[in-house]
Amino acid sequence: MTEKRMNVESFNLDHNKVIAPYVRVADRKTGAHGDIIVKYDVRFSQPNKEHMDMMAVHSLEHLTAEHIRNHADYVIDFGPMGCQTGFYLTVLNHEDYDEILEVLERTMEDILEADEVPASNEKQCGWAAHHTLEGAKEVAREFLSKRNEWHIVFA
């Protein structure tokens, strides 16, 4: 019996077969005028085995969204997965996977040096009290410690 193909790419991914942390191309689309949008699955935690603390996710989102743009002007978005195991990184007109890994590495290093979570105030954030700089740094530190494994998605 064949499983029904879902519209959402990650719903077709067998989460039991992946090995986190990893970075993989989750989707690639070409627009009507030739622009290319690439969505990366940036997985920090092993699906269905572990997940990131939500305050750390929130802070890591702010920190990465701000710092990654210092290294890459083609970034559209860095948004969390609802399952709290990773993020989606979306880029425009850029398909160099190795450079994406380098940009993520430099960004995580920036986070380890950060002294505050950007835009973690009531004017700029919808839940300003829900942040942890140290939690975000711990997640970034663990992700960086396995940098040489980011390209390995499946066992």
C-alpha positions as CSV (number, residue, x, y, z in Angstrom):
1,M,0.0,0.0,0.0
2,T,1.4,3.4,-1.0
3,E,1.2,6.3,1.4
4,K,-0.7,9.4,0.3
5,R,1.6,12.2,-0.8
6,M,1.1,15.3,1.3
7,N,1.2,18.9,0.1
8,V,3.8,19.9,2.7
9,E,7.2,18.6,1.9
10,S,8.2,17.9,5.6
11,F,5.0,15.8,6.0
12,N,6.5,13.4,3.4
13,L,9.8,13.2,5.3
14,D,10.2,10.1,7.5
15,H,11.2,11.8,10.7
16,N,12.3,8.4,12.1
17,K,15.1,8.1,9.6
18,V,16.8,11.5,10.0
19,I,19.7,12.2,12.3
20,A,19.8,15.7,13.9
21,P,21.5,18.0,13.8
22,Y,21.5,18.6,10.0
23,V,20.8,21.2,7.3
24,R,19.0,20.0,4.2
25,V,17.2,21.6,1.2
26,A,13.5,21.1,2.0
27,D,12.1,22.9,-1.0
28,R,13.1,24.8,-4.1
29,K,10.7,26.9,-6.2
30,T,11.3,29.0,-9.3
31,G,9.1,32.1,-9.7
32,A,7.4,33.3,-12.9
33,H,10.3,35.7,-13.5
34,G,13.1,33.2,-12.8
35,D,13.7,34.0,-9.1
36,I,14.7,30.9,-7.1
37,I,13.4,30.4,-3.5
38,V,15.2,27.8,-1.4
39,K,13.9,26.6,1.9
40,Y,16.3,24.8,4.2
41,D,15.4,22.5,7.1
42,V,17.8,23.5,9.8
43,R,17.3,20.8,12.4
44,F,18.7,21.2,15.9
45,S,17.0,18.4,17.8
46,Q,16.2,14.8,17.0
47,P,12.5,14.6,16.0
48,N,10.3,12.7,18.5
49,K,13.2,12.2,20.9
50,E,14.0,15.7,22.0
51,H,13.0,19.3,21.5
52,M,14.3,22.8,22.3
53,D,12.9,24.8,25.1
54,M,10.3,27.3,23.7
55,M,12.0,30.3,25.3
56,A,15.3,29.3,23.8
57,V,13.6,28.8,20.4
58,H,12.1,32.3,20.6
59,S,15.4,33.9,21.5
60,L,17.3,31.9,18.9
61,E,14.8,33.1,16.3
62,H,15.4,36.7,17.2
63,L,19.2,36.3,17.4
64,T,19.5,34.4,14.2
65,A,17.1,36.6,12.3
66,E,19.2,39.6,13.2
67,H,22.7,38.3,13.0
68,I,22.4,36.1,9.9
69,R,21.7,39.2,7.8
70,N,25.2,40.5,8.6
71,H,26.5,37.6,6.6
72,A,23.9,37.1,3.8
73,D,21.7,39.6,2.1
74,Y,19.7,36.9,0.4
75,V,18.0,35.7,3.5
76,I,14.2,36.0,3.5
77,D,13.3,34.4,6.8
78,F,14.4,32.2,9.6
79,G,11.3,30.8,11.3
80,P,10.8,28.1,14.0
81,M,9.1,24.8,13.4
82,G,6.1,24.2,15.6
83,C,7.6,20.9,16.8
84,Q,10.4,22.9,18.4
85,T,13.1,20.7,16.7
86,G,14.4,23.2,14.2
87,F,13.9,26.2,12.0
88,Y,13.2,26.9,8.3
89,L,15.7,29.2,6.6
90,T,14.4,30.7,3.4
91,V,16.7,32.4,0.9
92,L,16.3,34.1,-2.5
93,N,18.4,33.5,-5.6
94,H,21.1,31.6,-3.7
95,E,21.7,27.9,-4.1
96,D,25.2,27.4,-2.6
97,Y,24.6,24.8,0.1
98,D,28.2,25.0,1.5
99,E,27.9,28.7,1.8
100,I,24.7,28.4,3.7
101,L,26.5,26.1,6.2
102,E,29.2,28.7,6.6
103,V,26.7,31.5,7.1
104,L,24.9,29.4,9.7
105,E,28.2,28.7,11.4
106,R,29.2,32.3,11.6
107,T,25.8,33.3,12.8
108,M,25.9,30.7,15.6
109,E,29.3,32.0,16.6
110,D,27.9,35.6,16.7
111,I,25.1,34.3,19.0
112,L,27.7,32.9,21.4
113,E,29.2,36.4,21.6
114,A,25.9,38.2,22.0
115,D,25.1,40.1,25.2
116,E,21.4,40.6,24.6
117,V,18.5,39.2,22.6
118,P,17.7,41.8,19.9
119,A,14.2,43.3,19.9
120,S,13.2,41.6,23.1
121,N,11.1,44.5,24.3
122,E,7.4,45.1,24.3
123,K,7.6,47.6,21.4
124,Q,9.3,45.1,19.0
125,C,8.2,41.7,20.3
126,G,4.8,40.1,20.9
127,W,6.0,38.2,24.0
128,A,8.9,40.3,25.3
129,A,9.1,38.5,28.6
130,H,9.5,35.1,26.9
131,H,13.3,35.1,26.2
132,T,16.5,33.4,27.4
133,L,19.8,34.5,26.1
134,E,21.6,31.7,27.9
135,G,19.1,29.1,26.6
136,A,19.7,30.3,23.0
137,K,23.4,30.2,23.5
138,E,23.3,26.7,24.8
139,V,21.3,25.5,21.8
140,A,23.7,27.4,19.4
141,R,26.7,25.9,21.3
142,E,25.3,22.3,20.9
143,F,24.5,22.9,17.2
144,L,28.0,24.2,16.6
145,S,29.6,21.3,18.4
146,K,28.3,19.0,15.7
147,R,29.2,21.3,12.7
148,N,31.0,18.5,10.9
149,E,27.7,16.5,10.8
150,W,25.3,19.1,9.5
151,H,25.5,17.7,5.9
152,I,24.4,14.2,7.1
153,V,20.6,13.9,7.1
154,F,20.0,10.1,7.1
155,A,21.9,7.3,8.8
